[in-house]
Amino acid sequence: MDETLATKLLNDLRDGKISELLIKKEDFLLFRSVLVKRNDFKHFRGIAQRGGDIIYHYMKKPRS
């Protein structure tokens, strides 16, 4: 994964083209570095899975 792909996946999730996004453990650090730079960062919710993978969802209302 690279920053361009991470940005595209986040935009697809935000725009409703995909309902959830699975990020593998080995891609997490790069993905998170892209995610935290976004203005809508707090709209994304990640749920950790066994083994270190994370499933992200986009929420209409930002988390606190």
N, C-alpha and C positions, 0 to 999 in steps of 0.2 A: 504494500500500500504506500502511496505517496500523498503529498498534501493536496494535489489536484483531485485525486480520487476521493479522499476524505471529504473535501468540500462538496463535491458532486453528490455523494451519498447523504450528507447532512441536508443539502438543499432538497434532494428527493424526498427525504423523510419529512421535512418542514412543509413541502408542497403537497404532501399526501400521495405521492406516486408509489411510495412503499409505506406499509403500516408499522414496521419495526425493522431495526437494523442490528445484525449480529456482528460484533467486533471480536476478533480472536485475540487471545492473550498477547501474542507476539506483536500485534498491531496497535495495542492500546496506547502506548506512550506517544507515538506519532499522532494517532487519531485525537487523543486528548489535547495535545498541543494546538491542534487546529480548532478544536471545539471551544476551548476557553478564550480564544481570541474573538469569537463571534459576539455580536451585540445581543443576539437572542439565546445566549448560552443557557440561561435559566429555564428555557422552555423545553430543554432536553432532559430526559430522566433515564439514567442508566441503572439497570438491575443486574448485579453480579450473579453469575452462574457458577456451578461447580466446575472446577478446572481453570478458572480465571477468565472465561469469556464473559462478555457483557452484552446485554440486549438493551438497545436504546429505543425510546418512544418519544414522540413530540407531543407536548401538551399545549393547548390553546392558552391556558393561564400559567404564567411563570411560577415556579416554586419560590418559596420565600428564602 
